[in-house]
């Protein structure tokens, strides 16, 4: 049975005090849920977040990014070992903002995925088409090639540590959401793409999250689709009430 997951990507928001405040609010709303719940604060606040949540077995603290190298002269970067040393075992890779502003490519992301898996980390791998691709009917080609280029060098066994996050770029932070049907169609295509390479036994075990303006008002309908296994949540993860309303949509 694949897992339901709701992960909050805080991006470059919340200083240390704000991180504490939001986590305290999240803790007060935590109840047992059948979904795995994750939050991704900024690097500087990961350790504090981990400490604050040590006695909470529902919310996992995860990272927004990491470097592919194990260590060395990469000013400003963070390695998998550094994350693991503070209790962070899951990392988001390939977010569209990383691709757009920091020029991450499928090839560079393949190296990051390898580096994370080599340290037994779990990867939430993000991808998705831009508006022009969707308008020209090219969304499946784009998504298919992002997955193949970054992940298809992996052995089937690696997929036990991979979560996929389909995030159409046109729906991120725009208030515009893919319809539940659009999300389901793409998630089914993603699962088939995986199955064509690795078989349905593997593909059916991989959680595929949807990301793009998920809110309390639309989460239930989106999560109700058979191939949508949860969400990667940006803006709405910054409000404890909204985030847990989304978690509870399962
Ligand atoms: C995201 O950045 O991963 C995201 C889905 O953002 P939002 O929910 O704000 O669209």
py3Dmol code that shows the C-alpha trace and the ligand (Angstrom):
import py3Dmol

protein = """\
ATOM      1  CA  UNK A   1       0.000   0.000   0.000  1.00  0.00           C
ATOM      2  CA  UNK A   2       1.530   3.296  -1.001  1.00  0.00           C
ATOM      3  CA  UNK A   3       1.640   6.066   1.565  1.00  0.00           C
ATOM      4  CA  UNK A   4      -0.404   9.218   1.737  1.00  0.00           C
ATOM      5  CA  UNK A   5       1.914  12.178   2.264  1.00  0.00           C
ATOM      6  CA  UNK A   6       1.328  15.880   2.850  1.00  0.00           C
ATOM      7  CA  UNK A   7       4.514  17.957   2.823  1.00  0.00           C
ATOM      8  CA  UNK A   8       4.743  21.686   3.503  1.00  0.00           C
ATOM      9  CA  UNK A   9       7.424  23.571   1.603  1.00  0.00           C
ATOM     10  CA  UNK A  10       8.062  26.744   3.566  1.00  0.00           C
ATOM     11  CA  UNK A  11      10.513  28.086   0.966  1.00  0.00           C
ATOM     12  CA  UNK A  12      12.458  31.207   2.095  1.00  0.00           C
ATOM     13  CA  UNK A  13       9.928  32.123   4.765  1.00  0.00           C
ATOM     14  CA  UNK A  14      10.057  32.263   8.581  1.00  0.00           C
ATOM     15  CA  UNK A  15      13.042  33.232  10.707  1.00  0.00           C
ATOM     16  CA  UNK A  16      13.898  31.265  13.844  1.00  0.00           C
ATOM     17  CA  UNK A  17      11.224  32.828  16.060  1.00  0.00           C
ATOM     18  CA  UNK A  18       8.559  32.483  13.362  1.00  0.00           C
ATOM     19  CA  UNK A  19       9.576  28.880  12.798  1.00  0.00           C
ATOM     20  CA  UNK A  20       9.112  28.175  16.517  1.00  0.00           C
ATOM     21  CA  UNK A  21       5.718  29.868  16.520  1.00  0.00           C
ATOM     22  CA  UNK A  22       4.444  27.962  13.498  1.00  0.00           C
ATOM     23  CA  UNK A  23       5.726  24.628  14.775  1.00  0.00           C
ATOM     24  CA  UNK A  24       4.116  25.216  18.159  1.00  0.00           C
ATOM     25  CA  UNK A  25       0.832  25.915  16.393  1.00  0.00           C
ATOM     26  CA  UNK A  26       1.261  22.802  14.235  1.00  0.00           C
ATOM     27  CA  UNK A  27       1.981  20.666  17.280  1.00  0.00           C
ATOM     28  CA  UNK A  28      -1.200  21.854  18.947  1.00  0.00           C
ATOM     29  CA  UNK A  29      -3.192  20.687  15.938  1.00  0.00           C
ATOM     30  CA  UNK A  30      -1.425  17.382  15.439  1.00  0.00           C
ATOM     31  CA  UNK A  31      -3.532  14.311  15.683  1.00  0.00           C
ATOM     32  CA  UNK A  32      -2.965  10.851  14.384  1.00  0.00           C
ATOM     33  CA  UNK A  33      -3.618  10.728  10.690  1.00  0.00           C
ATOM     34  CA  UNK A  34      -3.155   8.117   8.033  1.00  0.00           C
ATOM     35  CA  UNK A  35      -1.002  10.596   6.052  1.00  0.00           C
ATOM     36  CA  UNK A  36       2.682  11.165   6.639  1.00  0.00           C
ATOM     37  CA  UNK A  37       3.118  14.841   7.467  1.00  0.00           C
ATOM     38  CA  UNK A  38       6.320  16.746   6.668  1.00  0.00           C
ATOM     39  CA  UNK A  39       7.516  20.327   6.886  1.00  0.00           C
ATOM     40  CA  UNK A  40      10.491  21.859   5.113  1.00  0.00           C
ATOM     41  CA  UNK A  41      11.762  24.969   6.941  1.00  0.00           C
ATOM     42  CA  UNK A  42      14.789  26.966   5.785  1.00  0.00           C
ATOM     43  CA  UNK A  43      18.228  25.398   6.327  1.00  0.00           C
ATOM     44  CA  UNK A  44      19.056  27.722   9.243  1.00  0.00           C
ATOM     45  CA  UNK A  45      15.998  26.527  11.167  1.00  0.00           C
ATOM     46  CA  UNK A  46      16.123  22.794  10.495  1.00  0.00           C
ATOM     47  CA  UNK A  47      18.002  21.898  13.665  1.00  0.00           C
ATOM     48  CA  UNK A  48      15.687  23.921  15.880  1.00  0.00           C
ATOM     49  CA  UNK A  49      12.645  22.506  14.096  1.00  0.00           C
ATOM     50  CA  UNK A  50      13.957  18.976  14.572  1.00  0.00           C
ATOM     51  CA  UNK A  51      14.573  19.601  18.291  1.00  0.00           C
ATOM     52  CA  UNK A  52      11.130  21.120  18.788  1.00  0.00           C
ATOM     53  CA  UNK A  53       9.458  18.162  17.103  1.00  0.00           C
ATOM     54  CA  UNK A  54      11.552  15.416  18.704  1.00  0.00           C
ATOM     55  CA  UNK A  55       8.675  14.238  20.875  1.00  0.00           C
ATOM     56  CA  UNK A  56       6.152  14.470  18.029  1.00  0.00           C
ATOM     57  CA  UNK A  57       5.859  11.318  15.978  1.00  0.00           C
ATOM     58  CA  UNK A  58       3.544  12.753  13.307  1.00  0.00           C
ATOM     59  CA  UNK A  59       5.515  15.628  11.758  1.00  0.00           C
ATOM     60  CA  UNK A  60       8.842  14.946  10.014  1.00  0.00           C
ATOM     61  CA  UNK A  61      11.308  17.768   9.359  1.00  0.00           C
ATOM     62  CA  UNK A  62      12.688  17.661   5.821  1.00  0.00           C
ATOM     63  CA  UNK A  63      15.014  19.813   3.681  1.00  0.00           C
ATOM     64  CA  UNK A  64      14.208  21.902   0.620  1.00  0.00           C
ATOM     65  CA  UNK A  65      17.426  21.121  -1.239  1.00  0.00           C
ATOM     66  CA  UNK A  66      20.970  19.762  -0.945  1.00  0.00           C
ATOM     67  CA  UNK A  67      24.167  19.592  -2.982  1.00  0.00           C
ATOM     68  CA  UNK A  68      25.279  16.507  -4.894  1.00  0.00           C
ATOM     69  CA  UNK A  69      28.828  16.471  -3.533  1.00  0.00           C
ATOM     70  CA  UNK A  70      29.656  14.878  -0.203  1.00  0.00           C
ATOM     71  CA  UNK A  71      31.785  17.848   0.905  1.00  0.00           C
ATOM     72  CA  UNK A  72      34.320  20.346  -0.418  1.00  0.00           C
ATOM     73  CA  UNK A  73      34.650  23.765  -1.991  1.00  0.00           C
ATOM     74  CA  UNK A  74      31.005  24.553  -2.713  1.00  0.00           C
ATOM     75  CA  UNK A  75      30.456  27.840  -0.915  1.00  0.00           C
ATOM     76  CA  UNK A  76      26.971  28.225   0.461  1.00  0.00           C
ATOM     77  CA  UNK A  77      25.929  24.634  -0.091  1.00  0.00           C
ATOM     78  CA  UNK A  78      24.737  21.834   2.199  1.00  0.00           C
ATOM     79  CA  UNK A  79      25.458  18.109   1.861  1.00  0.00           C
ATOM     80  CA  UNK A  80      23.410  14.999   2.576  1.00  0.00           C
ATOM     81  CA  UNK A  81      25.715  14.129   5.487  1.00  0.00           C
ATOM     82  CA  UNK A  82      25.114  17.547   7.045  1.00  0.00           C
ATOM     83  CA  UNK A  83      21.367  17.053   6.833  1.00  0.00           C
ATOM     84  CA  UNK A  84      21.557  13.549   8.225  1.00  0.00           C
ATOM     85  CA  UNK A  85      23.757  14.703  11.087  1.00  0.00           C
ATOM     86  CA  UNK A  86      20.874  16.855  12.387  1.00  0.00           C
ATOM     87  CA  UNK A  87      18.216  14.188  11.920  1.00  0.00           C
ATOM     88  CA  UNK A  88      16.923  15.207   8.488  1.00  0.00           C
ATOM     89  CA  UNK A  89      16.382  12.137   6.312  1.00  0.00           C
ATOM     90  CA  UNK A  90      14.192  13.434   3.501  1.00  0.00           C
ATOM     91  CA  UNK A  91      14.964  16.098   0.897  1.00  0.00           C
ATOM     92  CA  UNK A  92      12.932  17.873  -1.769  1.00  0.00           C
ATOM     93  CA  UNK A  93      14.799  17.958  -5.091  1.00  0.00           C
ATOM     94  CA  UNK A  94      13.952  19.569  -8.407  1.00  0.00           C
ATOM     95  CA  UNK A  95      11.429  22.156  -7.277  1.00  0.00           C
ATOM     96  CA  UNK A  96      10.523  24.383 -10.221  1.00  0.00           C
ATOM     97  CA  UNK A  97      11.931  27.421  -8.396  1.00  0.00           C
ATOM     98  CA  UNK A  98      15.296  25.641  -8.155  1.00  0.00           C
ATOM     99  CA  UNK A  99      15.065  24.759 -11.835  1.00  0.00           C
ATOM    100  CA  UNK A 100      14.134  28.307 -12.853  1.00  0.00           C
ATOM    101  CA  UNK A 101      16.236  30.540 -10.565  1.00  0.00           C
ATOM    102  CA  UNK A 102      19.200  28.253  -9.911  1.00  0.00           C
ATOM    103  CA  UNK A 103      19.327  26.594 -13.315  1.00  0.00           C
ATOM    104  CA  UNK A 104      18.990  23.056 -12.017  1.00  0.00           C
ATOM    105  CA  UNK A 105      18.559  20.598 -14.858  1.00  0.00           C
ATOM    106  CA  UNK A 106      17.451  16.996 -15.143  1.00  0.00           C
ATOM    107  CA  UNK A 107      21.135  16.031 -15.439  1.00  0.00           C
ATOM    108  CA  UNK A 108      22.237  17.952 -12.334  1.00  0.00           C
ATOM    109  CA  UNK A 109      19.207  16.663 -10.453  1.00  0.00           C
ATOM    110  CA  UNK A 110      20.053  13.069 -11.369  1.00  0.00           C
ATOM    111  CA  UNK A 111      23.346  13.584  -9.498  1.00  0.00           C
ATOM    112  CA  UNK A 112      21.579  15.027  -6.472  1.00  0.00           C
ATOM    113  CA  UNK A 113      19.134  12.120  -6.449  1.00  0.00           C
ATOM    114  CA  UNK A 114      22.053   9.675  -6.542  1.00  0.00           C
ATOM    115  CA  UNK A 115      23.814  11.518  -3.719  1.00  0.00           C
ATOM    116  CA  UNK A 116      20.726  11.494  -1.508  1.00  0.00           C
ATOM    117  CA  UNK A 117      19.945   7.829  -2.159  1.00  0.00           C
ATOM    118  CA  UNK A 118      23.564   6.881  -1.514  1.00  0.00           C
ATOM    119  CA  UNK A 119      23.079   8.217   2.013  1.00  0.00           C
ATOM    120  CA  UNK A 120      19.760   6.383   2.437  1.00  0.00           C
ATOM    121  CA  UNK A 121      17.791   9.584   2.283  1.00  0.00           C
ATOM    122  CA  UNK A 122      14.288   9.751   0.926  1.00  0.00           C
ATOM    123  CA  UNK A 123      13.780  12.059  -2.052  1.00  0.00           C
ATOM    124  CA  UNK A 124      10.681  14.033  -2.968  1.00  0.00           C
ATOM    125  CA  UNK A 125      11.390  14.606  -6.642  1.00  0.00           C
ATOM    126  CA  UNK A 126       9.500  17.525  -8.225  1.00  0.00           C
ATOM    127  CA  UNK A 127       8.751  18.146 -11.872  1.00  0.00           C
ATOM    128  CA  UNK A 128       6.012  19.659 -13.995  1.00  0.00           C
ATOM    129  CA  UNK A 129       5.266  21.483 -17.206  1.00  0.00           C
ATOM    130  CA  UNK A 130       5.028  25.220 -17.847  1.00  0.00           C
ATOM    131  CA  UNK A 131       1.903  26.958 -19.056  1.00  0.00           C
ATOM    132  CA  UNK A 132       3.091  27.086 -22.672  1.00  0.00           C
ATOM    133  CA  UNK A 133       3.624  23.304 -22.631  1.00  0.00           C
ATOM    134  CA  UNK A 134       0.119  22.722 -21.334  1.00  0.00           C
ATOM    135  CA  UNK A 135      -1.365  25.144 -23.879  1.00  0.00           C
ATOM    136  CA  UNK A 136       0.395  23.370 -26.725  1.00  0.00           C
ATOM    137  CA  UNK A 137      -0.659  19.931 -25.471  1.00  0.00           C
ATOM    138  CA  UNK A 138       2.950  19.003 -24.766  1.00  0.00           C
ATOM    139  CA  UNK A 139       2.631  18.413 -21.012  1.00  0.00           C
ATOM    140  CA  UNK A 140       3.029  14.641 -21.099  1.00  0.00           C
ATOM    141  CA  UNK A 141       6.171  14.840 -23.248  1.00  0.00           C
ATOM    142  CA  UNK A 142       7.737  17.325 -20.841  1.00  0.00           C
ATOM    143  CA  UNK A 143       6.804  15.440 -17.692  1.00  0.00           C
ATOM    144  CA  UNK A 144       7.775  12.086 -19.202  1.00  0.00           C
ATOM    145  CA  UNK A 145      11.198  13.351 -20.178  1.00  0.00           C
ATOM    146  CA  UNK A 146      11.832  15.024 -16.795  1.00  0.00           C
ATOM    147  CA  UNK A 147      11.172  11.703 -15.067  1.00  0.00           C
ATOM    148  CA  UNK A 148      13.182   9.617 -17.525  1.00  0.00           C
ATOM    149  CA  UNK A 149      16.173  11.972 -17.595  1.00  0.00           C
ATOM    150  CA  UNK A 150      16.503  12.324 -13.850  1.00  0.00           C
ATOM    151  CA  UNK A 151      15.385   8.926 -12.571  1.00  0.00           C
ATOM    152  CA  UNK A 152      15.493   6.132 -15.131  1.00  0.00           C
ATOM    153  CA  UNK A 153      19.146   5.349 -14.520  1.00  0.00           C
ATOM    154  CA  UNK A 154      18.060   4.037 -11.092  1.00  0.00           C
ATOM    155  CA  UNK A 155      17.461   0.417 -10.183  1.00  0.00           C
ATOM    156  CA  UNK A 156      13.891  -0.513  -9.371  1.00  0.00           C
ATOM    157  CA  UNK A 157      14.850  -0.988  -5.713  1.00  0.00           C
ATOM    158  CA  UNK A 158      15.705   2.734  -5.429  1.00  0.00           C
ATOM    159  CA  UNK A 159      12.051   3.651  -5.782  1.00  0.00           C
ATOM    160  CA  UNK A 160      11.261   2.621  -2.237  1.00  0.00           C
ATOM    161  CA  UNK A 161      12.983   5.898  -1.298  1.00  0.00           C
ATOM    162  CA  UNK A 162      11.474   8.067  -4.018  1.00  0.00           C
ATOM    163  CA  UNK A 163       8.310  10.115  -3.793  1.00  0.00           C
ATOM    164  CA  UNK A 164       7.220  11.966  -6.922  1.00  0.00           C
ATOM    165  CA  UNK A 165       5.656  15.426  -6.837  1.00  0.00           C
ATOM    166  CA  UNK A 166       3.860  16.607  -9.948  1.00  0.00           C
ATOM    167  CA  UNK A 167       3.786  20.384  -9.796  1.00  0.00           C
ATOM    168  CA  UNK A 168       2.545  22.145 -12.922  1.00  0.00           C
ATOM    169  CA  UNK A 169       4.553  25.376 -12.917  1.00  0.00           C
ATOM    170  CA  UNK A 170       1.496  27.399 -13.924  1.00  0.00           C
ATOM    171  CA  UNK A 171      -0.267  26.357 -10.720  1.00  0.00           C
ATOM    172  CA  UNK A 172       2.508  27.119  -8.213  1.00  0.00           C
ATOM    173  CA  UNK A 173       1.817  30.167  -6.087  1.00  0.00           C
ATOM    174  CA  UNK A 174      -0.601  31.478  -8.701  1.00  0.00           C
ATOM    175  CA  UNK A 175      -3.884  30.540  -7.057  1.00  0.00           C
ATOM    176  CA  UNK A 176      -4.624  28.535 -10.180  1.00  0.00           C
ATOM    177  CA  UNK A 177      -5.006  24.811  -9.485  1.00  0.00           C
ATOM    178  CA  UNK A 178      -5.041  21.926 -11.900  1.00  0.00           C
ATOM    179  CA  UNK A 179      -8.541  20.490 -11.842  1.00  0.00           C
ATOM    180  CA  UNK A 180      -8.840  17.185  -9.999  1.00  0.00           C
ATOM    181  CA  UNK A 181      -9.318  15.547 -13.426  1.00  0.00           C
ATOM    182  CA  UNK A 182      -6.188  17.187 -14.862  1.00  0.00           C
ATOM    183  CA  UNK A 183      -4.231  16.053 -11.810  1.00  0.00           C
ATOM    184  CA  UNK A 184      -5.586  12.499 -12.044  1.00  0.00           C
ATOM    185  CA  UNK A 185      -4.883  12.253 -15.789  1.00  0.00           C
ATOM    186  CA  UNK A 186      -1.285  13.357 -15.299  1.00  0.00           C
ATOM    187  CA  UNK A 187      -0.741  11.157 -12.242  1.00  0.00           C
ATOM    188  CA  UNK A 188      -2.041   8.138 -14.156  1.00  0.00           C
ATOM    189  CA  UNK A 189       0.327   9.012 -16.996  1.00  0.00           C
ATOM    190  CA  UNK A 190       3.230   9.303 -14.526  1.00  0.00           C
ATOM    191  CA  UNK A 191       2.405   5.928 -13.007  1.00  0.00           C
ATOM    192  CA  UNK A 192       2.204   4.359 -16.459  1.00  0.00           C
ATOM    193  CA  UNK A 193       5.548   5.928 -17.394  1.00  0.00           C
ATOM    194  CA  UNK A 194       7.069   4.315 -14.315  1.00  0.00           C
ATOM    195  CA  UNK A 195       5.316   1.019 -14.996  1.00  0.00           C
ATOM    196  CA  UNK A 196       6.562   0.908 -18.596  1.00  0.00           C
ATOM    197  CA  UNK A 197      10.097   1.030 -17.253  1.00  0.00           C
ATOM    198  CA  UNK A 198       9.858  -0.867 -13.945  1.00  0.00           C
ATOM    199  CA  UNK A 199       6.509  -2.697 -13.997  1.00  0.00           C
ATOM    200  CA  UNK A 200       3.289  -1.944 -12.133  1.00  0.00           C
ATOM    201  CA  UNK A 201       4.448  -3.778  -9.020  1.00  0.00           C
ATOM    202  CA  UNK A 202       6.969  -0.984  -8.482  1.00  0.00           C
ATOM    203  CA  UNK A 203       4.878   1.851  -9.958  1.00  0.00           C
ATOM    204  CA  UNK A 204       1.905   1.104  -7.724  1.00  0.00           C
ATOM    205  CA  UNK A 205       4.060   1.504  -4.623  1.00  0.00           C
ATOM    206  CA  UNK A 206       5.400   4.978  -5.486  1.00  0.00           C
ATOM    207  CA  UNK A 207       3.508   7.864  -3.890  1.00  0.00           C
ATOM    208  CA  UNK A 208       2.753  10.639  -6.366  1.00  0.00           C
ATOM    209  CA  UNK A 209       1.941  14.013  -4.796  1.00  0.00           C
ATOM    210  CA  UNK A 210       0.210  16.929  -6.452  1.00  0.00           C
ATOM    211  CA  UNK A 211       1.481  20.462  -5.854  1.00  0.00           C
ATOM    212  CA  UNK A 212       0.092  23.771  -7.045  1.00  0.00           C
ATOM    213  CA  UNK A 213      -2.201  26.044  -5.020  1.00  0.00           C
ATOM    214  CA  UNK A 214      -3.659  23.263  -2.883  1.00  0.00           C
ATOM    215  CA  UNK A 215      -5.896  24.800  -0.219  1.00  0.00           C
ATOM    216  CA  UNK A 216      -8.341  23.506   2.386  1.00  0.00           C
ATOM    217  CA  UNK A 217     -11.135  24.225  -0.093  1.00  0.00           C
ATOM    218  CA  UNK A 218      -9.815  22.030  -2.908  1.00  0.00           C
ATOM    219  CA  UNK A 219      -7.681  19.397  -1.136  1.00  0.00           C
ATOM    220  CA  UNK A 220     -10.414  16.832  -0.567  1.00  0.00           C
ATOM    221  CA  UNK A 221     -11.428  16.697  -4.202  1.00  0.00           C
ATOM    222  CA  UNK A 222      -7.839  16.493  -5.466  1.00  0.00           C
ATOM    223  CA  UNK A 223      -6.797  13.885  -2.887  1.00  0.00           C
ATOM    224  CA  UNK A 224      -9.919  11.903  -3.728  1.00  0.00           C
ATOM    225  CA  UNK A 225      -8.483  10.933  -7.110  1.00  0.00           C
ATOM    226  CA  UNK A 226      -7.094   7.400  -7.226  1.00  0.00           C
ATOM    227  CA  UNK A 227      -3.572   8.232  -8.380  1.00  0.00           C
ATOM    228  CA  UNK A 228      -3.124  11.309  -6.177  1.00  0.00           C
ATOM    229  CA  UNK A 229      -1.386  10.169  -3.002  1.00  0.00           C
ATOM    230  CA  UNK A 230      -1.030  13.529  -1.301  1.00  0.00           C
ATOM    231  CA  UNK A 231       0.259  17.013  -1.786  1.00  0.00           C
ATOM    232  CA  UNK A 232       3.271  19.283  -1.727  1.00  0.00           C
ATOM    233  CA  UNK A 233       1.950  22.486  -0.248  1.00  0.00           C
ATOM    234  CA  UNK A 234       3.562  25.923  -0.515  1.00  0.00           C
ATOM    235  CA  UNK A 235       1.583  28.989   0.587  1.00  0.00           C
ATOM    236  CA  UNK A 236      -1.041  27.129   2.595  1.00  0.00           C
ATOM    237  CA  UNK A 237       1.631  25.328   4.647  1.00  0.00           C
ATOM    238  CA  UNK A 238       2.545  28.629   6.308  1.00  0.00           C
ATOM    239  CA  UNK A 239      -0.721  28.694   8.259  1.00  0.00           C
ATOM    240  CA  UNK A 240      -1.113  25.895  10.804  1.00  0.00           C
ATOM    241  CA  UNK A 241      -4.879  25.813  10.452  1.00  0.00           C
ATOM    242  CA  UNK A 242      -4.842  25.583   6.659  1.00  0.00           C
ATOM    243  CA  UNK A 243      -2.054  23.030   6.604  1.00  0.00           C
ATOM    244  CA  UNK A 244      -3.834  20.675   8.986  1.00  0.00           C
ATOM    245  CA  UNK A 245      -7.132  21.193   7.202  1.00  0.00           C
ATOM    246  CA  UNK A 246      -5.311  19.908   4.093  1.00  0.00           C
ATOM    247  CA  UNK A 247      -3.748  16.993   6.001  1.00  0.00           C
ATOM    248  CA  UNK A 248      -7.187  16.104   7.320  1.00  0.00           C
ATOM    249  CA  UNK A 249      -8.636  16.121   3.817  1.00  0.00           C
ATOM    250  CA  UNK A 250      -7.634  12.440   3.616  1.00  0.00           C
TER     251      UNK A 250
END
"""
ligand_1 = """\
10
LIG
C 5.166 24.613 -4.108
O 5.903 25.575 -4.114
O 5.635 23.458 -4.079
C 3.733 24.849 -4.141
C 2.939 23.867 -4.451
O 3.330 26.130 -3.835
P 1.808 26.644 -3.689
O 1.076 25.611 -2.860
O 1.935 27.958 -3.002
O 1.259 26.749 -5.069
"""
view = py3Dmol.view(width=600, height=400)
view.addModel(protein, "pdb")
view.setStyle({"model": 0}, {"cartoon": {"style": "trace"}})
view.addModel(ligand_1, "xyz")
view.setStyle({"model": 1}, {"stick": {}})
view.zoomTo()
view.show()
